């Protein structure tokens, strides 16, 4: 078996595991009780979107939505978000602070994500730039720079092998995790170095 075939086989196995995990998660949510009627999503107030220290996934309330797809896909959910799990400690090796300023919070993060809030994820993922590139999409952790991959593990996020990335401008990005339609912001970056695209 060639390297290419082995790589394709590994990817197929990973995709199968990921789908099984998503289906299991969706089934568990459906067991808790499926809401009837049209979706009604309440966005979190801005003061509840702010970072919390030592908060664990699963301990924070997120806006409840009707489960519309049993396969665990995000399509059919409206986007909500928060920064309660944000990693704002220290600096990246290229000198960029992980902590954002109040101005960046208001003008970049909150403005962009609040503007997308309550849009369906299918609509969000279809948005393109002027160059016809997808603006917002999943990104495998294994494709990030080595430092970001290690930081992901240091944050005990190894159960998530994929992140979601929002484009906020030419080089600015918001990285995080999407769970049941809710986006947990992990990193805000200004220089597009977490996922290197050039030399």
N, CA, C and O of each residue as an XYZ file, in Angstrom:
796
protein
N       0.848     -1.192      0.000
C       0.000      0.000      0.000
C       0.888      1.247      0.000
O       1.798      1.359      0.820
N       0.629      2.169     -0.903
C       1.437      3.380     -1.014
C       1.153      4.337      0.133
O       0.161      4.186      0.846
N       2.033      5.327      0.307
C       1.829      6.334      1.362
C       0.534      7.089      1.151
O      -0.186      7.393      2.101
N       0.244      7.388     -0.112
C      -0.989      8.109     -0.433
C      -2.216      7.302     -0.041
O      -3.180      7.844      0.500
N      -2.173      6.001     -0.318
C      -3.301      5.131      0.035
C      -3.446      4.997      1.548
O      -4.559      4.997      2.075
N      -2.290      4.881      2.257
C      -2.334      4.795      3.724
C      -2.904      6.072      4.322
O      -3.703      6.031      5.257
N      -2.476      7.229      3.759
C      -2.990      8.515      4.231
C      -4.497      8.604      4.009
O      -5.232      9.055      4.888
N      -4.953      8.177      2.841
C      -6.388      8.203      2.537
C      -7.156      7.276      3.466
O      -8.265      7.593      3.895
N      -6.548      6.108      3.780
C      -7.205      5.170      4.682
C      -7.318      5.759      6.085
O      -8.363      5.649      6.726
N      -6.220      6.396      6.571
C      -6.251      7.027      7.891
C      -7.301      8.123      7.943
O      -8.038      8.239      8.923
N      -7.371      8.936      6.880
C      -8.365     10.012      6.838
C      -9.773      9.447      6.865
O     -10.644      9.985      7.549
N     -10.006      8.367      6.128
C     -11.336      7.741      6.102
C     -11.706      7.219      7.481
O     -12.856      7.336      7.902
N     -10.729      6.638      8.193
C     -10.978      6.125      9.544
C     -11.282      7.266     10.506
O     -12.176      7.152     11.343
N     -10.527      8.384     10.386
C     -10.773      9.549     11.242
C     -12.158     10.125     10.988
O     -12.876     10.472     11.926
N     -12.537     10.225      9.698
C     -13.855     10.749      9.346
C     -14.956      9.870      9.912
O     -15.976     10.365     10.389
N     -14.739      8.554      9.853
C     -15.736      7.613     10.369
C     -15.902      7.785     11.875
O     -17.023      7.815     12.381
N     -14.767      7.900     12.599
C     -14.817      8.101     14.051
C     -15.509      9.417     14.397
O     -16.329      9.482     15.313
N     -15.160     10.475     13.637
C     -15.743     11.789     13.901
C     -17.257     11.774     13.708
O     -18.004     12.344     14.503
N     -17.695     11.107     12.632
C     -19.126     11.030     12.364
C     -19.838     10.241     13.446
O     -20.926     10.618     13.881
N     -19.216      9.126     13.890
C     -19.813      8.311     14.950
C     -19.925      9.117     16.237
O     -20.920      9.015     16.955
N     -18.899      9.921     16.527
C     -18.902     10.754     17.727
C     -20.009     11.810     17.646
O     -20.707     12.069     18.627
N     -20.157     12.418     16.457
C     -21.191     13.435     16.267
C     -22.584     12.838     16.401
O     -23.473     13.447     16.997
N     -22.773     11.640     15.843
C     -24.080     10.977     15.935
C     -24.388     10.644     17.387
O     -25.514     10.835     17.846
N     -23.379     10.141     18.118
C     -23.568      9.800     19.529
C     -23.950     11.038     20.334
O     -24.837     10.989     21.187
N     -23.269     12.151     20.051
C     -23.566     13.397     20.752
C     -24.997     13.852     20.451
O     -25.735     14.240     21.357
N     -25.382     13.802     19.170
C     -26.724     14.227     18.777
C     -27.792     13.346     19.413
O     -28.835     13.836     19.846
N     -27.523     12.034     19.469
C     -28.494     11.127     20.083
C     -28.662     11.430     21.569
O     -29.771     11.382     22.100
N     -27.548     11.743     22.235
C     -27.612     12.070     23.656
C     -28.426     13.329     23.883
O     -29.214     13.408     24.825
N     -28.235     14.310     23.021
C     -28.990     15.557     23.144
C     -30.469     15.297     22.913
O     -31.318     15.836     23.623
N     -30.781     14.466     21.911
C     -32.182     14.177     21.604
C     -32.850     13.429     22.752
O     -34.048     13.588     22.985
N     -32.079     12.615     23.468
C     -32.642     11.890     24.602
C     -33.086     12.850     25.704
O     -34.036     12.571     26.436
N     -32.389     13.987     25.815
C     -32.743     14.963     26.846
C     -34.087     15.616     26.569
O     -34.687     16.225     27.455
N     -34.550     15.486     25.349
C     -35.848     16.075     25.019
C     -35.756     17.022     23.858
O     -35.080     18.049     23.926
N     -36.430     16.677     22.804
C     -36.409     17.470     21.583
C     -37.472     18.543     21.661
O     -38.627     18.250     21.971
N     -37.104     19.778     21.387
C     -38.076     20.864     21.414
C     -38.975     20.758     20.199
O     -38.527     20.403     19.109
N     -40.239     21.065     20.393
C     -41.193     21.020     19.285
C     -41.366     22.412     18.690
O     -41.074     23.417     19.337
N     -41.845     22.455     17.449
C     -42.147     23.733     16.825
C     -40.919     24.395     16.249
O     -39.850     23.787     16.197
N     -41.057     25.633     15.816
C     -39.945     26.341     15.186
C     -38.829     26.634     16.169
O     -39.041     26.697     17.381
N     -37.627     26.814     15.617
C     -36.479     27.123     16.465
C     -36.653     28.486     17.116
O     -37.074     29.449     16.475
N     -36.328     28.548     18.381
C     -36.327     29.823     19.078
C     -35.017     29.888     19.842
O     -34.809     29.148     20.803
N     -34.145     30.769     19.414
C     -32.825     30.862     20.016
C     -32.667     32.205     20.688
O     -32.894     33.251     20.080
N     -32.281     32.167     21.935
C     -31.982     33.401     22.653
C     -30.469     33.558     22.686
O     -29.764     32.681     23.186
N     -29.972     34.654     22.164
C     -28.534     34.905     22.198
C     -28.117     35.245     23.621
O     -28.902     35.798     24.391
N     -26.882     34.912     23.962
C     -26.371     35.256     25.282
C     -26.169     36.765     25.381
O     -25.715     37.392     24.425
N     -26.502     37.350     26.529
C     -26.198     38.775     26.715
C     -24.692     38.994     26.628
O     -23.911     38.093     26.935
N     -24.285     40.183     26.212
C     -22.861     40.453     26.035
C     -22.040     40.169     27.287
O     -20.921     39.666     27.181
N     -22.570     40.482     28.474
C     -21.782     40.265     29.684
C     -21.603     38.778     29.986
O     -20.726     38.419     30.772
N     -22.404     37.913     29.387
C     -22.234     36.476     29.581
C     -21.333     35.862     28.518
O     -21.069     34.659     28.536
N     -20.865     36.688     27.597
C     -19.957     36.188     26.559
C     -18.502     36.342     26.978
O     -17.607     35.798     26.332
N     -18.265     37.076     28.050
C     -16.902     37.376     28.463
C     -16.199     36.149     29.035
O     -16.855     35.226     29.518
N     -14.857     36.135     28.982
C     -14.101     34.976     29.481
C     -14.315     34.701     30.965
O     -14.491     35.618     31.768
N     -14.296     33.413     31.307
C     -14.325     32.953     32.688
C     -13.063     32.128     32.903
O     -12.567     31.508     31.963
N     -12.545     32.112     34.106
C     -11.354     31.305     34.353
C     -11.759     29.928     34.849
O     -12.707     29.788     35.622
N     -11.042     28.929     34.404
C     -11.230     27.552     34.848
C     -12.621     26.989     34.559
O     -13.043     26.040     35.220
N     -13.334     27.546     33.599
C     -14.651     26.999     33.252
C     -14.457     25.769     32.377
O     -13.639     25.784     31.457
N     -15.199     24.713     32.654
C     -15.081     23.471     31.895
C     -16.219     23.356     30.895
O     -17.333     23.812     31.150
N     -15.923     22.734     29.738
C     -16.981     22.480     28.771
C     -18.023     21.591     29.436
O     -17.685     20.666     30.174
N     -19.271     21.876     29.172
C     -20.340     21.081     29.763
C     -20.874     21.685     31.050
O     -21.953     21.310     31.508
N     -20.121     22.629     31.650
C     -20.592     23.253     32.888
C     -21.255     24.589     32.603
O     -21.850     25.185     33.501
N     -21.163     25.069     31.368
C     -21.717     26.364     31.012
C     -23.001     26.206     30.215
O     -23.083     25.372     29.313
N     -23.983     26.996     30.544
C     -25.230     26.977     29.782
C     -24.998     27.628     28.423
O     -24.329     28.657     28.318
N     -25.552     27.022     27.401
C     -25.540     27.646     26.083
C     -26.981     27.724     25.608
O     -27.821     26.942     26.052
N     -27.278     28.656     24.712
C     -28.663     28.769     24.243
C     -29.163     27.447     23.685
O     -28.493     26.813     22.870
N     -30.346     27.036     24.128
C     -30.917     25.759     23.692
C     -31.565     25.917     22.324
O     -32.195     26.932     22.027
N     -31.393     24.888     21.501
C     -31.995     24.890     20.179
C     -32.616     23.533     19.920
O     -32.200     22.526     20.494
N     -33.603     23.514     19.062
C     -34.194     22.248     18.654
C     -33.176     21.457     17.851
O     -32.462     22.020     17.021
N     -33.108     20.167     18.090
C     -32.212     19.317     17.317
C     -32.874     19.048     15.981
O     -33.920     18.404     15.907
N     -32.249     19.553     14.920
C     -32.884     19.422     13.620
C     -32.254     18.340     12.759
O     -32.872     17.861     11.808
N     -31.021     17.949     13.090
C     -30.354     16.915     12.303
C     -29.767     15.870     13.245
O     -29.058     16.209     14.193
N     -30.062     14.611     12.984
C     -29.625     13.547     13.871
C     -28.178     13.134     13.647
O     -27.634     12.379     14.452
N     -27.534     13.606     12.574
C     -26.164     13.167     12.290
C     -25.112     14.040     12.960
O     -23.918     13.842     12.737
N     -25.528     14.995     13.769
C     -24.581     15.836     14.481
C     -24.097     17.035     13.692
O     -23.284     17.810     14.195
N     -24.575     17.211     12.464
C     -24.148     18.347     11.646
C     -24.668     19.650     12.237
O     -25.696     19.664     12.914
N     -23.945     20.762     11.977
C     -24.359     22.052     12.536
C     -25.412     22.743     11.685
O     -26.065     23.674     12.157
N     -25.595     22.305     10.427
C     -26.596     22.934      9.579
C     -27.977     22.763     10.215
O     -28.312     21.692     10.721
N     -28.762     23.825     10.183
C     -30.065     23.802     10.833
C     -30.027     24.493     12.181
O     -31.072     24.825     12.740
N     -28.821     24.714     12.711
C     -28.672     25.469     13.951
C     -28.393     26.934     13.617
O     -27.792     27.245     12.589
N     -28.828     27.806     14.484
C     -28.445     29.208     14.380
C     -27.198     29.422     15.223
O     -27.056     28.841     16.299
N     -26.297     30.259     14.727
C     -25.041     30.495     15.410
C     -25.232     31.369     16.646
O     -25.848     32.432     16.578
N     -24.700     30.912     17.763
C     -24.551     31.723     18.975
C     -23.077     31.601     19.365
O     -22.373     30.734     18.848
N     -22.611     32.448     20.260
C     -21.185     32.406     20.592
C     -20.917     32.980     21.969
O     -21.759     33.656     22.561
N     -19.712     32.691     22.466
C     -19.212     33.321     23.684
C     -17.695     33.173     23.710
O     -17.116     32.424     22.923
N     -17.067     33.894     24.622
C     -15.613     33.822     24.794
C     -15.272     33.268     26.179
O     -14.207     33.557     26.724
N     -16.178     32.477     26.738
C     -15.995     32.021     28.115
C     -14.873     31.004     28.274
O     -14.451     30.735     29.399
N     -14.381     30.437     27.190
C     -13.241     29.514     27.258
C     -12.007     30.103     26.588
O     -11.057     29.374     26.302
N     -12.003     31.389     26.337
C     -10.909     32.007     25.585
C      -9.565     31.861     26.302
O      -9.476     31.966     27.526
N      -8.535     31.618     25.510
C      -7.157     31.525     25.992
C      -6.511     32.884     25.771
O      -6.175     33.247     24.644
N      -6.338     33.638     26.864
C      -5.801     34.995     26.731
C      -4.509     35.178     27.521
O      -4.091     36.305     27.784
N      -3.888     34.082     27.892
C      -2.659     34.169     28.691
C      -1.425     34.141     27.800
O      -1.350     33.363     26.849
N      -0.471     34.986     28.114
C       0.825     34.938     27.452
C       0.835     35.450     26.029
O      -0.079     36.139     25.577
N       1.918     35.083     25.333
C       2.160     35.546     23.967
C       2.528     34.355     23.085
O       3.013     33.333     23.570
N       2.291     34.505     21.786
C       2.797     33.540     20.818
C       4.283     33.820     20.597
O       4.760     34.912     20.906
N       5.003     32.857     20.075
C       6.451     33.008     19.893
C       6.803     34.135     18.932
O       7.916     34.658     18.979
N       5.871     34.518     18.059
C       6.144     35.613     17.118
C       5.852     36.983     17.744
O       5.898     38.007     17.062
N       5.547     36.989     19.066
C       5.405     38.246     19.799
C       3.984     38.746     19.958
O       3.761     39.756     20.626
N       3.024     38.071     19.366
C       1.633     38.526     19.445
C       0.991     38.107     20.771
O       1.056     36.940     21.159
N       0.375     39.063     21.455
C      -0.314     38.761     22.709
C      -1.605     38.005     22.427
O      -2.315     38.308     21.468
N      -1.908     37.012     23.274
C      -3.184     36.311     23.119
C      -4.331     37.159     23.666
O      -5.476     37.014     23.238
N      -4.026     38.027     24.593
C      -5.053     38.899     25.176
C      -5.392     40.018     24.192
O      -4.504     40.656     23.627
N      -6.675     40.242     24.001
C      -7.086     41.322     23.108
C      -7.350     42.590     23.915
O      -7.553     42.533     25.128
N      -7.347     43.708     23.246
C      -7.635     44.991     23.905
C      -9.140     45.209     23.940
O      -9.890     44.511     23.258
N      -9.575     46.169     24.728
C     -10.998     46.515     24.777
C     -11.490     46.959     23.400
O     -12.611     46.651     22.996
N     -10.632     47.687     22.693
C     -10.999     48.156     21.358
C     -11.171     46.978     20.401
O     -12.124     46.944     19.623
N     -10.243     46.005     20.458
C     -10.357     44.821     19.601
C     -11.608     44.013     19.951
O     -12.273     43.475     19.066
N     -11.924     43.932     21.248
C     -13.126     43.211     21.669
C     -14.378     43.844     21.052
O     -15.244     43.145     20.525
N     -14.457     45.165     21.124
C     -15.654     45.863     20.629
C     -15.702     45.942     19.101
O     -16.736     45.672     18.491
N     -14.570     46.315     18.487
C     -14.584     46.611     17.054
C     -14.369     45.392     16.156
O     -14.847     45.368     15.022
N     -13.661     44.387     16.651
C     -13.378     43.212     15.828
C     -14.196     41.998     16.263
O     -14.996     41.463     15.495
N     -13.982     41.577     17.498
C     -14.575     40.311     17.958
C     -16.086     40.419     18.103
O     -16.835     39.715     17.425
N     -16.524     41.301     18.987
C     -17.962     41.403     19.264
C     -18.738     41.863     18.041
O     -19.824     41.355     17.761
N     -18.181     42.826     17.313
C     -18.859     43.352     16.139
C     -19.053     42.266     15.075
O     -20.149     42.110     14.536
N     -17.990     41.518     14.778
C     -18.074     40.475     13.748
C     -18.980     39.333     14.171
O     -19.877     38.939     13.426
N     -18.752     38.801     15.363
C     -19.507     37.624     15.785
C     -20.967     37.952     16.096
O     -21.855     37.146     15.817
N     -21.220     39.120     16.667
C     -22.622     39.512     16.869
C     -23.330     39.709     15.528
O     -24.532     39.472     15.413
N     -22.575     40.143     14.514
C     -23.159     40.321     13.188
C     -23.547     39.002     12.531
O     -24.432     38.963     11.677
N     -22.880     37.923     12.933
C     -23.177     36.596     12.380
C     -24.149     35.812     13.252
O     -24.728     34.817     12.817
N     -24.318     36.267     14.477
C     -25.183     35.546     15.411
C     -26.600     35.449     14.859
O     -27.127     36.397     14.276
N     -27.199     34.284     15.059
C     -28.551     33.965     14.633
C     -28.669     33.660     13.147
O     -29.764     33.374     12.663
N     -27.552     33.717     12.409
C     -27.544     33.203     11.046
C     -27.442     31.683     11.134
O     -26.851     31.147     12.071
N     -28.015     31.000     10.165
C     -27.878     29.552     10.102
C     -26.440     29.213      9.720
O     -25.822     29.917      8.922
N     -25.910     28.133     10.293
C     -24.525     27.754     10.020
C     -24.297     27.452      8.536
O     -23.207     27.689      8.016
N     -25.297     26.943      7.872
C     -25.149     26.660      6.444
C     -24.897     27.954      5.684
O     -24.074     28.002      4.770
N     -25.612     28.994      6.070
C     -25.442     30.312      5.446
C     -24.056     30.872      5.757
O     -23.397     31.431      4.881
N     -23.619     30.722      7.002
C     -22.311     31.230      7.418
C     -21.195     30.551      6.630
O     -20.267     31.209      6.160
N     -21.294     29.227      6.491
C     -20.225     28.496      5.817
C     -20.234     28.672      4.302
O     -19.297     28.255      3.621
N     -21.287     29.286      3.775
C     -21.329     29.555      2.333
C     -20.773     30.936      1.997
O     -20.606     31.262      0.822
N     -20.483     31.756      3.018
C     -19.983     33.111      2.769
C     -18.585     33.060      2.173
O     -17.738     32.286      2.618
N     -18.349     33.895      1.156
C     -17.047     33.911      0.490
C     -16.456     35.317      0.472
O     -17.164     36.316      0.601
N     -15.150     35.359      0.310
C     -14.437     36.642      0.195
C     -14.537     37.142     -1.234
O     -15.130     36.491     -2.094
N     -13.946     38.313     -1.479
C     -13.913     38.874     -2.836
C     -13.187     37.940     -3.807
O     -13.458     37.929     -5.008
N     -12.243     37.145     -3.244
C     -11.479     36.217     -4.081
C     -12.170     34.850     -4.176
O     -11.588     33.879     -4.660
N     -13.414     34.796     -3.707
C     -14.224     33.569     -3.752
C     -13.707     32.453     -2.854
O     -14.006     31.282     -3.089
N     -12.930     32.803     -1.820
C     -12.505     31.818     -0.827
C     -13.539     31.777      0.296
O     -14.130     32.800      0.642
N     -13.752     30.590      0.863
C     -14.653     30.493      2.004
C     -14.090     31.322      3.156
O     -12.910     31.209      3.488
N     -14.917     32.136      3.749
C     -14.451     33.008      4.825
C     -14.408     32.290      6.174
O     -13.500     32.523      6.971
N     -15.374     31.430      6.428
C     -15.515     30.787      7.735
C     -15.610     29.285      7.519
O     -16.463     28.815      6.766
N     -14.729     28.524      8.182
C     -14.725     27.075      7.920
C     -14.008     26.302      9.016
O     -13.320     26.869      9.865
N     -14.195     24.983      8.966
C     -13.472     24.082      9.867
C     -12.002     24.063      9.497
O     -11.633     24.304      8.348
N     -11.163     23.771     10.491
C      -9.732     23.635     10.242
C      -9.192     22.544     11.161
O      -9.288     22.647     12.384
N      -8.627     21.505     10.565
C      -8.052     20.417     11.360
C      -6.907     20.967     12.224
O      -6.081     21.749     11.752
N      -6.873     20.547     13.487
C      -5.817     21.006     14.394
C      -4.441     20.592     13.875
O      -3.465     21.320     14.054
N      -4.363     19.441     13.240
C      -3.076     18.938     12.741
C      -2.476     19.816     11.643
O      -1.301     19.670     11.308
N      -3.279     20.735     11.077
C      -2.757     21.617     10.024
C      -2.280     22.961     10.576
O      -1.723     23.768      9.832
N      -2.490     23.209     11.864
C      -2.056     24.474     12.463
C      -0.550     24.441     12.708
O       0.072     23.382     12.634
N       0.026     25.592     12.998
C       1.450     25.633     13.304
C       1.719     24.781     14.545
O       0.825     24.575     15.366
N       2.932     24.294     14.678
C       3.278     23.375     15.768
C       2.987     23.988     17.139
O       2.517     23.299     18.045
N       3.261     25.257     17.283
C       3.033     25.925     18.570
C       1.553     25.935     18.939
O       1.197     25.721     20.098
N       0.687     26.185     17.950
C      -0.760     26.191     18.209
C      -1.261     24.789     18.546
O      -2.123     24.622     19.409
N      -0.718     23.789     17.865
C      -1.097     22.404     18.169
C      -0.742     22.063     19.618
O      -1.543     21.455     20.329
N       0.458     22.455     20.052
C       0.875     22.167     21.420
C       0.029     22.948     22.429
O      -0.331     22.431     23.487
N      -0.278     24.189     22.087
C      -1.099     25.012     22.985
C      -2.491     24.392     23.141
O      -3.060     24.405     24.232
N      -3.031     23.854     22.060
C      -4.339     23.184     22.069
C      -4.325     22.038     23.083
O      -5.270     21.861     23.851
N      -3.233     21.261     23.070
C      -3.091     20.152     24.028
C      -2.932     20.678     25.443
O      -3.503     20.129     26.385
N      -2.146     21.756     25.594
C      -1.947     22.346     26.924
C      -3.264     22.838     27.529
O      -3.421     22.873     28.749
N      -4.205     23.214     26.667
C      -5.513     23.687     27.125
C      -6.498     22.533     27.360
O      -7.674     22.754     27.649
N      -5.993     21.300     27.228
C      -6.823     20.094     27.412
C      -7.976     20.034     26.416
O      -9.093     19.651     26.764
N      -7.693     20.415     25.187
C      -8.720     20.394     24.145
C      -8.501     19.255     23.145
O      -9.036     19.281     22.037
N      -7.700     18.246     23.551
C      -7.368     17.183     22.602
C      -8.572     16.375     22.131
O      -8.484     15.689     21.113
N      -9.702     16.439     22.852
C     -10.887     15.712     22.386
C     -11.454     16.329     21.105
O     -12.237     15.696     20.397
N     -11.054     17.566     20.816
C     -11.512     18.248     19.595
C     -10.379     18.235     18.573
O      -9.389     18.948     18.733
N     -10.522     17.429     17.529
C      -9.455     17.357     16.534
C      -9.659     18.345     15.389
O      -8.875     18.383     14.441
N     -10.718     19.142     15.490
C     -10.984     20.164     14.484
C     -11.446     21.437     15.179
O     -12.179     21.390     16.167
N     -11.012     22.564     14.656
C     -11.455     23.860     15.174
C     -12.343     24.511     14.112
O     -12.461     24.018     12.990
N     -12.965     25.630     14.496
C     -13.681     26.424     13.496
C     -13.045     27.795     13.474
O     -12.687     28.345     14.515
N     -12.905     28.344     12.271
C     -12.195     29.606     12.099
C     -13.077     30.631     11.394
O     -13.622     30.376     10.320
N     -13.203     31.806     12.031
C     -13.917     32.922     11.419
C     -12.897     33.932     10.894
O     -11.949     34.291     11.594
N     -13.098     34.376      9.680
C     -12.262     35.455      9.127
C     -12.873     36.785      9.548
O     -14.070     37.009      9.368
N     -12.038     37.676     10.115
C     -12.522     38.962     10.612
C     -11.921     40.129      9.855
O     -12.063     41.278     10.274
N     -11.267     39.859      8.775
C     -10.608     40.911      8.003
C      -9.499     40.279      7.198
O      -9.471     39.061      7.020
N      -8.593     41.090      6.715
C      -7.531     40.583      5.855
C      -6.699     39.511      6.542
O      -6.475     38.447      5.965
N      -6.234     39.772      7.772
C      -5.372     38.813      8.475
C      -5.932     38.383      9.827
O      -5.439     37.421     10.418
N      -6.925     39.060     10.313
C      -7.470     38.744     11.637
C      -8.381     37.519     11.575
O      -9.175     37.362     10.647
N      -8.248     36.646     12.593
C      -9.039     35.422     12.645
C      -9.520     35.172     14.077
O      -8.868     35.565     15.044
N     -10.668     34.512     14.188
C     -11.177     34.022     15.463
C     -11.213     32.502     15.367
O     -11.842     31.941     14.470
N     -10.538     31.850     16.291
C     -10.454     30.390     16.316
C     -11.224     29.858     17.517
O     -11.207     30.458     18.591
N     -11.895     28.736     17.329
C     -12.598     28.167     18.459
C     -13.213     26.824     18.150
O     -12.803     26.126     17.223
N     -14.211     26.476     18.951
C     -14.878     25.185     18.869
C     -16.366     25.425     18.714
O     -16.950     26.245     19.423
N     -16.975     24.709     17.787
C     -18.428     24.776     17.610
C     -19.047     23.517     18.203
O     -18.677     22.400     17.841
N     -19.989     23.711     19.116
C     -20.713     22.596     19.720
C     -22.201     22.897     19.674
O     -22.656     23.888     20.247
N     -22.943     22.066     19.010
C     -24.401     22.181     18.935
C     -24.834     23.591     18.530
O     -25.779     24.148     19.089
N     -24.133     24.154     17.558
C     -24.488     25.462     17.037
C     -23.867     26.631     17.782
O     -23.980     27.776     17.343
N     -23.204     26.354     18.917
C     -22.608     27.421     19.721
C     -21.096     27.458     19.486
O     -20.424     26.430     19.563
N     -20.571     28.646     19.201
C     -19.143     28.829     18.955
C     -18.471     29.330     20.221
O     -18.819     30.393     20.736
N     -17.499     28.560     20.728
C     -16.688     28.972     21.868
C     -15.385     29.548     21.324
O     -14.561     28.814     20.779
N     -15.197     30.844     21.466
C     -13.969     31.493     21.005
C     -12.799     31.039     21.880
O     -12.873     31.108     23.107
N     -11.738     30.584     21.252
C     -10.520     30.200     21.982
C      -9.415     31.228     21.748
O      -8.814     31.718     22.704
N      -9.146     31.554     20.492
C      -8.071     32.499     20.163
C      -8.563     33.581     19.219
O      -9.377     33.339     18.327
N      -8.046     34.783     19.442
C      -8.184     35.889     18.485
C      -6.775     36.181     18.003
O      -5.869     36.363     18.816
N      -6.578     36.228     16.696
C      -5.242     36.547     16.176
C      -5.313     37.651     15.151
O      -6.321     37.840     14.471
N      -4.210     38.378     15.057
C      -4.166     39.557     14.195
C      -3.315     39.340     12.939
O      -3.486     40.056     11.953
N      -2.398     38.358     12.959
C      -1.386     38.256     11.911
C      -1.487     37.007     11.039
O      -0.612     36.783     10.203
N      -2.526     36.185     11.207
C      -2.738     34.995     10.373
C      -1.531     34.060     10.418
O      -1.062     33.591      9.381
N      -1.022     33.788     11.648
C       0.145     32.917     11.780
C      -0.187     31.592     12.448
O       0.643     30.684     12.457
N      -1.381     31.465     13.005
C      -1.758     30.184     13.628
C      -1.877     29.107     12.555
O      -1.487     27.958     12.761
N      -2.421     29.501     11.410
C      -2.449     28.586     10.257
C      -1.618     29.242      9.168
O      -2.126     30.073      8.416
N      -0.340     28.874      9.076
C       0.537     29.534      8.105
C       0.185     29.167      6.674
O      -0.007     27.993      6.358
N       0.101     30.170      5.811
C      -0.238     29.922      4.401
C       0.898     30.313      3.462
O       0.806     30.120      2.250
N       1.956     30.857      4.021
C       3.065     31.284      3.180
C       4.381     31.042      3.878
O       4.392     30.577      5.018
N       5.507     31.348      3.222
C       6.832     31.125      3.818
C       7.094     32.022      5.008
O       8.164     31.950      5.611
